[in-house]
């Protein structure tokens, strides 16, 4: 029997790695080392690449949670959001993403060689196109993190040349278009379906994914290469797209300590709600908390619509563009986006079946909701009980206020992400139908040709996402709402009136209990239309897209914010200067700037040492500097 071998040491190592990945499926126990030429090997490589890209717990925690989610303001972290770069984390992701790419490049090469030699099966062509589609995704994922990356060189064992971000995107768009057109969508995959954890090699679905990915990548170029963006988008939108939940590109997670473990499953990651999410959720859609949380146990905690909470400016920072900086909310909002209580469970809501009791090895960390604020190391100033209190976590430097704020350090007193996403039992979403519709809505606002109106696409996207979260009963009232959230954006497509500069709210002095009123400003987002707009159609679309894609697509949320400055991100607290953000200080924190937010991660030192030529090429494409705050080609510039 003639044996088939994969050439190059890197490829052989990658090929051996996929054996363990394949073992995750009951029917994938065949040994590719004894496969003859009548057996297709590409499926092993494709399967390995897709599974490994789910990220093992080491890389998932650092990349997905502490970099992507943090940069997207969906996770508390003072690393990348403060301009810091962790070389170890960068190196771990870089090593893994290049291994995923090595596998998929090998799949392409094997298929092309078989076709050239005439030694093909009925699925060889389709496997080639699937590999090209997945390769396009991985290249742009890598590029969205670092910027310039190599397009070729993953299977040669030689140091590759680096390509500009523009070239990476142009290559990926071309590949997606060509691969989609060459898929034989009516051909069945047979037993190969077991080797594709996303689509089971349903080629019709892979074509939908390719076309929808083209929409995403084309829109990424909207602010820097409008002509190319429009042409690519209008061409792709005429094809078959991901429009229903059954077509979603998603991969089932499984408990354990391997690549299929949940990306948010590490128990020591607190996964608390952020200030950005708090401000976007609160008031949005006008749906009452009392109608969502109907059990009488919640009713005493619901606060009036004009309630700001407790003012505690000696213990909570005020040097941020957060509209409620210095306040602590001592209950549940009067109205809130219905997805908020599904995504984040209030502290102390222990009877809620979705309450996450992590870390399971330290019950006190999630069960104790009250902590004291301190005047100094000995004297208690105020005991705060976070039970049913709706407060997001804020990044930056809290200075001495953080030193005296024991609640700030205590995870038991804040809303935490639902266990639904933490127990390794969900399906990790890479592309859902609502994103297709949000992209079409944005294209319509830009005046591009799309198959439906912007309003219809926008409302379809929200309705689908409400179905996903199980809150469809509120969709009608939500879509009609003209209520502003805390950053001045409403839901209704037809309501584009701007909010007033301020709105009066009641509060209580947290130290003396004296009542008062305060004029709360709707924050100015200088990154979008010079801060003049808070409630236009594009702001609505991206706000809803951000909420809908949470928590599965933080990298996409970060990319939208880098591309458009939307949705509104408060500036990091700057009670003291932040070394990684030298442009931010306590005199300009109310003015949003590209320099105040992370734009990328730095290349790992291991790459710089191993491929100095490639590194110099990459830095050249970045304009000569490669800091965390160096914008990518398609992103907003200072």
C-alpha positions as CSV (number, residue, x, y, z in Angstrom):
1,X,0.0,0.0,0.0
2,X,1.4,3.4,-1.0
3,X,1.6,5.8,1.9
4,X,0.9,9.6,1.8
5,X,3.1,11.8,3.9
6,X,2.8,15.6,4.6
7,X,6.1,17.3,3.9
8,X,8.0,19.7,6.1
9,X,8.7,19.4,9.8
10,X,6.2,22.0,10.8
11,X,3.5,20.4,8.9
12,X,4.3,17.0,10.3
13,X,4.2,18.3,13.9
14,X,0.9,20.0,13.2
15,X,-0.4,16.8,11.6
16,X,0.4,14.9,14.8
17,X,-1.3,17.5,16.9
18,X,-4.6,17.0,15.1
19,X,-4.8,13.4,16.3
20,X,-5.6,14.5,19.8
21,X,-8.1,17.0,18.5
22,X,-9.8,14.3,16.4
23,X,-10.2,12.1,19.4
24,X,-12.8,14.6,20.7
25,X,-15.2,13.0,18.3
26,X,-16.3,9.4,18.8
27,X,-16.0,8.5,15.2
28,X,-12.6,10.2,14.6
29,X,-10.1,7.6,15.7
30,X,-8.5,6.7,12.4
31,X,-4.7,7.1,12.2
32,X,-3.7,9.4,9.3
33,X,-0.2,7.9,9.3
34,X,-1.5,4.7,7.7
35,X,-3.9,6.5,5.2
36,X,-3.4,5.4,1.6
37,X,-3.9,7.7,-1.4
38,X,-7.5,6.8,-1.7
39,X,-8.3,8.4,1.6
40,X,-8.7,12.1,1.9
41,X,-6.4,13.8,4.4
42,X,-7.4,17.4,4.1
43,X,-10.3,16.9,6.4
44,X,-7.9,16.0,9.3
45,X,-6.0,19.3,8.8
46,X,-9.2,21.4,8.5
47,X,-10.6,19.7,11.5
48,X,-7.5,20.3,13.5
49,X,-7.3,24.0,12.5
50,X,-10.9,24.7,13.4
51,X,-10.8,22.9,16.7
52,X,-7.4,24.4,17.8
53,X,-8.7,27.9,16.9
54,X,-11.3,27.5,19.7
55,X,-8.2,28.1,22.0
56,X,-7.0,26.0,24.8
57,X,-7.6,27.4,28.3
58,X,-4.2,29.0,28.5
59,X,-4.6,31.1,25.3
60,X,-8.3,31.6,25.7
61,X,-7.9,33.2,29.1
62,X,-5.2,35.5,27.9
63,X,-6.3,36.3,24.4
64,X,-10.1,36.0,24.4
65,X,-10.8,37.3,27.9
66,X,-7.9,39.5,29.0
67,X,-7.1,41.0,25.6
68,X,-10.2,40.9,23.3
69,X,-12.9,41.2,25.9
70,X,-10.9,43.8,27.9
71,X,-10.2,45.9,24.8
72,X,-13.9,45.7,23.9
73,X,-14.8,46.9,27.3
74,X,-16.6,43.7,28.2
75,X,-14.2,42.6,30.8
76,X,-12.4,44.4,33.6
77,X,-8.6,44.6,33.0
78,X,-5.9,47.2,33.6
79,X,-3.5,45.6,31.2
80,X,-4.2,46.3,27.5
81,X,-6.8,49.0,28.4
82,X,-4.1,50.9,30.2
83,X,-1.8,50.6,27.2
84,X,0.3,47.7,28.6
85,X,1.5,44.8,26.6
86,X,2.2,41.3,28.0
87,X,4.8,39.7,25.9
88,X,4.0,36.2,27.2
89,X,0.4,36.5,26.3
90,X,1.2,37.9,22.8
91,X,3.7,35.1,22.3
92,X,1.2,32.4,23.3
93,X,-1.4,33.6,20.8
94,X,1.1,34.2,18.1
95,X,2.5,30.7,18.4
96,X,-1.0,29.1,18.3
97,X,-2.5,31.2,15.5
98,X,0.5,30.4,13.3
99,X,0.0,26.7,14.0
100,X,-3.7,27.0,13.0
101,X,-2.6,28.7,9.8
102,X,0.1,26.0,9.2
103,X,-2.6,23.3,9.3
104,X,-4.9,25.1,7.0
105,X,-2.2,26.1,4.6
106,X,-1.2,22.4,4.5
107,X,-4.8,21.5,3.7
108,X,-4.7,23.9,0.8
109,X,-1.4,22.6,-0.5
110,X,-2.4,18.9,-0.2
111,X,-5.6,19.6,-2.2
112,X,-3.9,21.6,-4.9
113,X,-1.2,18.9,-5.3
114,X,-3.9,16.2,-5.6
115,X,-5.8,18.2,-8.2
116,X,-2.6,18.8,-10.2
117,X,-1.7,15.2,-10.1
118,X,-5.2,14.1,-11.0
119,X,-5.6,12.0,-7.8
120,X,-8.8,13.4,-6.5
121,X,-12.0,12.3,-4.8
122,X,-15.4,13.7,-5.2
123,X,-14.7,16.1,-2.2
124,X,-11.2,17.2,-3.1
125,X,-12.3,20.5,-4.7
126,X,-14.8,21.4,-2.0
127,X,-12.2,20.7,0.8
128,X,-9.8,23.0,-1.0
129,X,-12.4,25.8,-1.0
130,X,-13.4,25.2,2.6
131,X,-9.7,25.4,3.6
132,X,-9.3,28.7,1.7
133,X,-12.4,30.2,3.4
134,X,-11.1,29.3,6.9
135,X,-7.7,30.5,6.0
136,X,-9.1,33.9,5.0
137,X,-10.8,34.1,8.4
138,X,-7.6,33.1,10.4
139,X,-5.4,35.6,8.5
140,X,-7.7,38.5,9.2
141,X,-8.2,37.4,12.9
142,X,-4.4,37.5,13.3
143,X,-4.1,40.8,11.4
144,X,-6.8,42.4,13.5
145,X,-4.7,41.7,16.6
146,X,-1.2,42.6,15.3
147,X,-1.6,44.5,12.0
148,X,0.7,43.4,9.2
149,X,1.2,39.6,9.1
150,X,2.6,37.1,6.6
151,X,0.4,35.8,3.9
152,X,2.7,33.1,2.7
153,X,5.4,31.0,4.3
154,X,3.5,28.9,6.8
155,X,4.5,25.5,5.4
156,X,7.9,26.3,4.0
157,X,9.8,26.4,7.4
158,X,11.4,29.6,6.2
159,X,11.0,33.1,7.7
160,X,8.3,34.7,5.7
161,X,7.9,38.2,4.4
162,X,5.2,40.3,6.0
163,X,2.4,42.0,4.1
164,X,0.6,45.2,4.9
165,X,-2.9,45.1,6.5
166,X,-4.3,46.3,3.1
167,X,-2.7,43.4,1.3
168,X,-3.9,40.9,3.9
169,X,-7.5,42.2,3.5
170,X,-7.4,42.3,-0.3
171,X,-6.0,38.8,-0.4
172,X,-8.7,37.5,2.0
173,X,-11.5,39.2,0.1
174,X,-10.3,37.7,-3.1
175,X,-10.0,34.3,-1.6
176,X,-13.5,34.4,-0.2
177,X,-15.0,35.4,-3.5
178,X,-13.2,32.8,-5.5
179,X,-13.6,30.0,-3.1
180,X,-17.3,30.7,-2.7
181,X,-17.9,30.6,-6.5
182,X,-16.0,27.3,-6.8
183,X,-17.8,25.3,-4.1
184,X,-20.0,22.5,-5.5
185,X,-22.8,23.2,-3.0
186,X,-25.0,20.3,-4.0
187,X,-22.4,17.7,-3.4
188,X,-22.8,15.6,-0.2
189,X,-19.9,15.2,2.2
190,X,-20.8,11.7,3.4
191,X,-18.7,10.4,6.3
192,X,-16.5,13.5,6.1
193,X,-19.1,15.4,8.0
194,X,-17.6,14.2,11.3
195,X,-14.4,16.1,10.6
196,X,-16.0,19.5,10.5
197,X,-17.1,20.7,14.0
198,X,-18.8,23.8,12.6
199,X,-20.8,22.8,9.5
200,X,-20.3,19.1,9.1
201,X,-19.0,19.9,5.6
202,X,-22.4,21.2,4.4
203,X,-21.0,23.1,1.5
204,X,-24.1,25.3,1.2
205,X,-23.4,26.6,4.7
206,X,-19.7,27.1,3.9
207,X,-20.7,29.3,1.0
208,X,-23.0,31.3,3.1
209,X,-20.2,31.8,5.6
210,X,-17.8,32.9,2.9
211,X,-20.2,35.5,1.5
212,X,-21.1,36.8,5.0
213,X,-17.4,37.1,5.9
214,X,-16.9,39.2,2.8
215,X,-19.5,41.6,4.1
216,X,-17.7,41.8,7.4
217,X,-14.3,42.3,5.8
218,X,-15.6,44.8,3.2
219,X,-17.2,46.9,5.9
220,X,-13.9,47.0,7.8
221,X,-12.5,49.0,5.0
222,X,-15.4,51.5,4.9
223,X,-13.5,54.4,6.5
224,X,-10.2,54.1,4.7
225,X,-11.0,52.5,1.3
226,X,-14.6,53.3,0.6
227,X,-14.7,52.4,-3.1
228,X,-13.2,48.9,-2.5
229,X,-15.5,48.4,0.5
230,X,-18.6,49.3,-1.5
231,X,-17.8,47.2,-4.5
232,X,-16.9,44.1,-2.4
233,X,-20.0,44.5,-0.2
234,X,-22.4,45.0,-3.0
235,X,-21.1,42.0,-4.9
236,X,-21.1,39.7,-1.8
237,X,-24.6,40.7,-0.6
238,X,-26.1,39.3,-3.8
239,X,-25.0,35.8,-2.8
240,X,-26.3,33.3,-0.2
241,X,-25.7,34.7,3.3
242,X,-26.1,33.6,6.9
243,X,-29.6,34.8,7.5
244,X,-31.0,32.2,10.0
245,X,-29.8,30.8,13.3
246,X,-29.5,27.3,11.8
247,X,-26.8,28.7,9.5
248,X,-24.7,30.2,12.3
249,X,-21.0,29.4,12.2
250,X,-20.5,28.0,15.7
251,X,-18.6,25.2,17.5
252,X,-19.8,23.2,20.4
253,X,-17.7,23.6,23.6
254,X,-17.0,20.7,26.0
255,X,-15.8,20.6,29.6
256,X,-12.2,19.8,30.0
257,X,-8.7,21.3,29.5
258,X,-8.2,21.3,25.8
259,X,-9.1,23.4,22.8
260,X,-12.8,22.7,23.1
261,X,-13.0,23.9,26.7
262,X,-15.1,27.0,26.9
263,X,-13.2,30.2,26.1
264,X,-14.7,31.9,29.3
265,X,-14.6,28.8,31.5
266,X,-11.7,29.6,33.8
267,X,-13.2,30.0,37.2
268,X,-10.7,32.6,38.5
269,X,-11.8,35.1,35.7
270,X,-14.5,37.1,37.5
271,X,-16.4,38.0,34.3
272,X,-18.1,41.0,35.9
273,X,-20.2,43.6,34.0
274,X,-18.3,46.6,32.8
275,X,-19.2,50.3,33.0
276,X,-19.5,50.5,29.2
277,X,-22.1,47.7,29.2
278,X,-23.9,49.3,32.2
279,X,-24.3,52.6,30.4
280,X,-25.4,51.0,27.2
281,X,-27.9,48.7,28.8
282,X,-29.5,51.1,31.3
283,X,-32.7,52.8,30.0
284,X,-32.3,51.4,26.5
285,X,-35.6,50.2,25.1
286,X,-37.8,51.4,27.9
287,X,-38.7,47.9,29.2
288,X,-39.3,47.9,32.9
289,X,-37.3,45.7,35.3
290,X,-40.5,44.8,37.0
291,X,-41.8,43.3,33.9
292,X,-38.6,41.3,33.4
293,X,-37.9,40.2,37.0
294,X,-41.4,39.4,38.1
295,X,-40.6,37.5,41.3
296,X,-41.6,39.7,44.3
297,X,-38.1,39.3,45.7
298,X,-36.7,41.8,43.2
299,X,-39.3,44.6,43.7
300,X,-37.7,46.3,46.8
301,X,-34.5,46.8,44.8
302,X,-36.0,48.6,41.8
303,X,-35.1,52.3,41.7
304,X,-36.9,55.2,40.1
305,X,-35.9,56.2,36.5
306,X,-34.3,59.4,37.7
307,X,-32.1,57.8,40.4
308,X,-28.3,58.2,40.1
309,X,-27.5,56.2,43.3
310,X,-25.1,57.0,46.1
311,X,-22.5,59.7,45.6
312,X,-19.2,58.4,47.0
313,X,-16.5,60.6,45.4
314,X,-13.9,59.9,48.1
315,X,-13.9,56.2,47.1
316,X,-14.9,56.1,43.4
317,X,-12.9,57.9,40.8
318,X,-14.3,61.0,39.0
319,X,-11.5,61.3,36.4
320,X,-13.3,59.5,33.6
321,X,-15.9,60.4,30.9
322,X,-18.3,57.9,32.5
323,X,-21.4,60.0,33.0
324,X,-22.0,58.6,36.5
325,X,-18.4,58.7,37.6
326,X,-18.3,59.0,41.4
327,X,-21.7,57.3,41.9
328,X,-22.6,53.8,43.1
329,X,-26.0,52.4,42.1
330,X,-27.7,50.8,45.0
331,X,-30.4,48.8,43.3
332,X,-31.8,47.7,39.9
333,X,-32.6,50.3,37.1
334,X,-36.2,51.2,36.5
335,X,-35.9,50.2,32.8
336,X,-33.1,48.3,31.0
337,X,-32.4,46.3,27.8
338,X,-34.0,42.9,28.3
339,X,-30.8,41.1,27.4
340,X,-28.9,42.6,30.3
341,X,-30.3,40.4,33.1
342,X,-29.9,37.4,30.8
343,X,-26.2,38.1,30.3
344,X,-25.3,39.3,33.8
345,X,-26.9,38.0,36.9
346,X,-27.2,40.5,39.9
347,X,-25.0,39.8,42.9
348,X,-26.7,37.8,45.5
349,X,-29.3,36.4,43.1
350,X,-28.4,32.9,44.2
351,X,-31.7,31.2,43.4
352,X,-31.3,32.2,39.7
353,X,-30.3,28.9,37.9
354,X,-27.9,30.9,35.7
355,X,-26.0,32.5,38.6
356,X,-22.3,31.6,38.3
357,X,-20.9,30.2,41.5
358,X,-17.3,30.6,40.4
359,X,-14.8,30.2,41.8
360,X,-16.3,27.0,43.1
361,X,-13.3,26.5,45.4
362,X,-13.9,29.8,47.2
363,X,-17.6,30.2,48.1
364,X,-16.8,33.4,50.0
365,X,-15.7,35.1,46.7
366,X,-19.1,34.9,45.1
367,X,-21.4,34.6,48.1
368,X,-20.3,37.6,50.1
369,X,-21.8,40.7,48.6
370,X,-21.0,43.4,51.1
371,X,-17.7,45.1,51.6
372,X,-16.5,48.2,53.5
373,X,-15.1,51.4,52.1
374,X,-12.3,52.7,54.4
375,X,-11.4,56.1,55.6
376,X,-7.9,54.7,56.2
377,X,-6.5,51.4,57.1
378,X,-8.5,51.1,60.3
379,X,-11.8,53.1,60.1
380,X,-14.9,52.0,58.2
381,X,-16.5,54.8,56.3
382,X,-19.4,53.0,54.6
383,X,-20.5,49.4,54.3
384,X,-21.7,48.7,50.7
385,X,-23.9,45.7,50.0
386,X,-23.9,44.8,46.3
387,X,-26.8,42.5,46.5
388,X,-29.1,43.4,43.6
389,X,-27.0,46.5,43.0
390,X,-26.3,47.2,39.3
391,X,-22.8,48.5,38.9
392,X,-20.3,48.0,36.2
393,X,-16.5,47.8,36.6
394,X,-14.2,50.5,35.3
395,X,-10.7,50.4,34.0
396,X,-7.8,52.7,34.6
397,X,-6.0,54.0,37.6
398,X,-8.1,54.6,40.8
399,X,-5.3,56.1,42.8
400,X,-5.8,56.2,46.5
401,X,-9.5,55.8,46.0
402,X,-8.9,52.3,44.8
403,X,-6.7,51.6,47.9
404,X,-9.5,52.5,50.2
405,X,-12.3,50.9,48.2
406,X,-12.7,47.3,49.3
407,X,-15.8,46.8,47.2
408,X,-13.7,47.5,44.1
409,X,-11.6,44.4,44.8
410,X,-14.5,42.1,45.7
411,X,-16.2,40.1,43.0
412,X,-19.2,39.1,45.1
413,X,-20.7,42.5,45.0
414,X,-21.2,43.1,41.3
415,X,-23.3,41.5,38.4
416,X,-21.5,38.5,36.9
417,X,-21.8,36.8,33.6
418,X,-24.4,34.0,33.4
419,X,-23.2,30.5,33.9
420,X,-24.6,29.7,30.5
421,X,-21.4,30.9,28.9
422,X,-19.0,29.7,31.6
423,X,-19.7,26.0,31.9
424,X,-18.3,24.8,28.5
425,X,-21.8,23.7,27.4
426,X,-22.5,26.5,24.9
427,X,-21.7,26.8,21.2
428,X,-19.0,29.4,20.5
429,X,-20.4,31.7,17.8
430,X,-18.1,33.0,15.1
431,X,-20.8,34.5,12.8
432,X,-24.5,34.8,13.5
433,X,-27.4,35.9,11.3
434,X,-28.0,39.1,13.2
435,X,-24.5,40.3,12.1
436,X,-25.4,39.9,8.5
437,X,-28.4,42.1,9.0
438,X,-26.6,44.8,11.0
439,X,-24.0,44.9,8.2
440,X,-26.8,45.4,5.7
441,X,-28.3,48.1,7.8
442,X,-25.0,49.9,8.0
443,X,-24.5,49.5,4.2
444,X,-28.0,51.0,3.6
445,X,-27.1,54.0,5.8
446,X,-24.0,54.5,3.6
447,X,-26.1,54.5,0.5
448,X,-24.9,51.1,-0.8
449,X,-27.2,48.8,-2.7
450,X,-28.6,46.1,-0.4
451,X,-31.6,43.8,-0.8
452,X,-33.7,45.4,2.0
453,X,-34.1,48.7,3.7
454,X,-31.9,49.8,6.6
455,X,-34.8,49.8,9.0
456,X,-35.9,46.3,8.0
457,X,-32.4,44.9,8.4
458,X,-31.9,46.6,11.7
459,X,-35.1,45.4,13.2
460,X,-34.6,41.9,11.8
461,X,-31.2,41.8,13.5
462,X,-32.6,42.9,16.9
463,X,-35.5,40.5,16.6
464,X,-33.3,37.5,15.9
465,X,-31.0,38.4,18.8
466,X,-34.0,38.7,21.1
467,X,-34.9,35.2,20.1
468,X,-31.4,34.0,20.9
469,X,-31.6,35.5,24.4
470,X,-35.2,34.3,25.0
471,X,-36.8,37.7,25.4
472,X,-38.9,37.9,22.2
473,X,-41.9,39.0,24.2
474,X,-40.3,42.5,24.7
475,X,-39.2,43.0,21.1
476,X,-42.2,45.1,19.9
477,X,-42.1,47.6,22.7
478,X,-38.3,47.7,22.5
479,X,-38.1,48.5,18.8
480,X,-40.6,51.4,19.2
481,X,-38.8,52.9,22.2
482,X,-37.5,56.5,22.1
483,X,-36.0,56.3,25.6
484,X,-32.3,57.2,25.9
485,X,-29.7,55.1,27.6
486,X,-27.0,56.6,29.7
487,X,-25.0,57.7,26.7
488,X,-27.9,59.3,24.8
489,X,-28.9,56.6,22.3
490,X,-32.3,55.2,21.7
491,X,-33.6,52.1,19.9
492,X,-36.3,53.3,17.5
493,X,-35.0,53.6,13.9
494,X,-37.3,56.5,13.3
495,X,-36.3,58.4,16.5
496,X,-33.1,60.3,15.7
497,X,-33.6,63.3,17.9
498,X,-30.5,64.2,19.9
499,X,-30.7,64.0,23.7
500,X,-30.5,67.2,25.8
501,X,-27.0,68.1,27.0
502,X,-28.0,67.0,30.6
503,X,-30.7,65.3,32.5
504,X,-31.5,65.9,36.2
505,X,-31.2,63.0,38.5
506,X,-31.7,62.4,42.2
507,X,-29.1,61.0,44.4
508,X,-28.1,60.5,48.1
509,X,-24.8,61.5,49.6
510,X,-23.2,58.2,50.4
511,X,-21.6,59.4,53.6
512,X,-24.2,61.7,55.1
513,X,-27.4,60.3,53.5
514,X,-28.4,63.9,52.5
515,X,-30.6,63.9,49.3
516,X,-29.7,66.0,46.3
517,X,-30.1,66.5,42.6
518,X,-27.4,66.5,39.9
519,X,-27.3,67.4,36.2
520,X,-25.9,64.3,34.5
521,X,-24.3,65.0,31.2
522,X,-24.8,62.7,28.2
523,X,-21.1,62.1,27.3
524,X,-19.5,63.6,24.2
525,X,-17.9,61.0,21.9
526,X,-15.2,63.0,20.1
527,X,-14.3,59.9,18.1
528,X,-17.5,60.0,16.1
529,X,-18.5,63.0,14.1
530,X,-16.5,65.2,16.5
531,X,-18.8,64.5,19.3
532,X,-21.8,66.2,17.8
533,X,-23.9,63.1,17.4
534,X,-25.2,60.5,19.9
535,X,-28.4,59.1,18.3
536,X,-28.0,58.9,14.6
537,X,-28.7,55.7,12.6
538,X,-25.1,54.4,12.6
539,X,-24.8,54.9,16.3
540,X,-27.9,52.8,16.9
541,X,-26.7,50.1,14.5
542,X,-23.3,49.7,16.1
543,X,-24.7,49.9,19.7
544,X,-27.1,47.1,18.9
545,X,-24.5,45.1,17.1
546,X,-22.2,45.4,20.1
547,X,-24.9,44.2,22.5
548,X,-26.0,41.4,20.2
549,X,-22.5,40.0,19.6
550,X,-21.6,40.0,23.3
551,X,-20.0,37.8,24.6
552,X,-18.9,35.7,21.6
553,X,-17.4,38.3,19.3
554,X,-15.3,40.7,21.4
555,X,-12.7,41.0,18.7
556,X,-15.3,42.2,16.3
557,X,-16.6,44.7,18.9
558,X,-13.1,46.0,19.4
559,X,-12.7,46.3,15.7
560,X,-15.9,48.3,15.3
561,X,-14.8,50.7,18.0
562,X,-11.3,51.1,16.4
563,X,-13.0,51.6,13.0
564,X,-15.7,54.1,14.0
565,X,-15.3,55.1,17.6
566,X,-18.6,53.4,18.3
567,X,-20.2,52.5,20.6
568,X,-19.2,55.1,23.2
569,X,-16.4,53.9,25.5
570,X,-15.7,55.9,28.6
571,X,-12.1,56.9,29.0
572,X,-10.0,55.0,31.6
573,X,-9.9,56.4,35.1
574,X,-6.9,58.6,35.5
575,X,-6.7,59.5,39.2
576,X,-3.0,59.0,38.6
577,X,-1.1,59.0,35.4
578,X,-1.1,55.8,33.4
579,X,2.4,54.9,31.9
580,X,1.0,53.0,28.9
581,X,-1.3,56.0,28.0
582,X,0.9,59.0,28.2
583,X,-1.4,61.2,26.2
584,X,-4.2,60.8,28.8
585,X,-4.2,63.0,31.9
586,X,-6.6,64.5,34.4
587,X,-7.0,67.5,32.3
588,X,-8.3,65.9,29.1
589,X,-10.1,62.7,30.1
590,X,-13.5,64.2,29.0
591,X,-12.3,64.3,25.4
592,X,-12.2,60.9,23.7
593,X,-9.0,60.2,21.6
594,X,-7.6,57.3,19.7
595,X,-4.6,57.6,22.0
596,X,-6.7,56.7,25.0
597,X,-7.7,53.2,23.8
598,X,-5.7,50.1,22.7
599,X,-5.4,49.7,19.0
600,X,-3.5,46.4,18.7
601,X,-1.1,44.0,20.5
602,X,2.6,44.1,20.0
603,X,4.5,41.3,18.2
604,X,6.1,38.9,20.7
605,X,9.8,39.3,21.3
606,X,10.3,35.7,20.1
607,X,9.0,36.7,16.6
608,X,11.2,39.8,16.6
609,X,14.2,37.7,17.4
610,X,13.5,34.9,15.0
611,X,12.5,37.0,12.0
612,X,14.1,40.4,12.3
613,X,13.5,41.1,8.6
614,X,9.8,40.3,8.8
615,X,9.5,42.4,11.9
616,X,11.2,45.4,10.3
617,X,8.8,45.0,7.3
618,X,5.8,44.9,9.7
619,X,6.9,48.0,11.6
620,X,7.4,49.8,8.4
621,X,3.8,49.1,7.3
622,X,2.7,50.4,10.7
623,X,4.4,53.7,10.1
624,X,7.6,53.1,12.0
625,X,6.2,52.4,15.5
626,X,4.4,49.4,16.9
627,X,2.9,50.5,20.2
628,X,-0.3,49.2,21.7
629,X,-1.8,52.6,20.7
630,X,-0.6,52.4,17.0
631,X,-3.7,52.3,14.9
632,X,-4.2,49.7,12.1
633,X,-4.6,50.7,8.5
634,X,-8.4,50.5,8.5
635,X,-8.9,52.2,11.9
636,X,-9.4,55.8,13.0
637,X,-6.2,57.8,13.3
638,X,-5.3,60.4,16.0
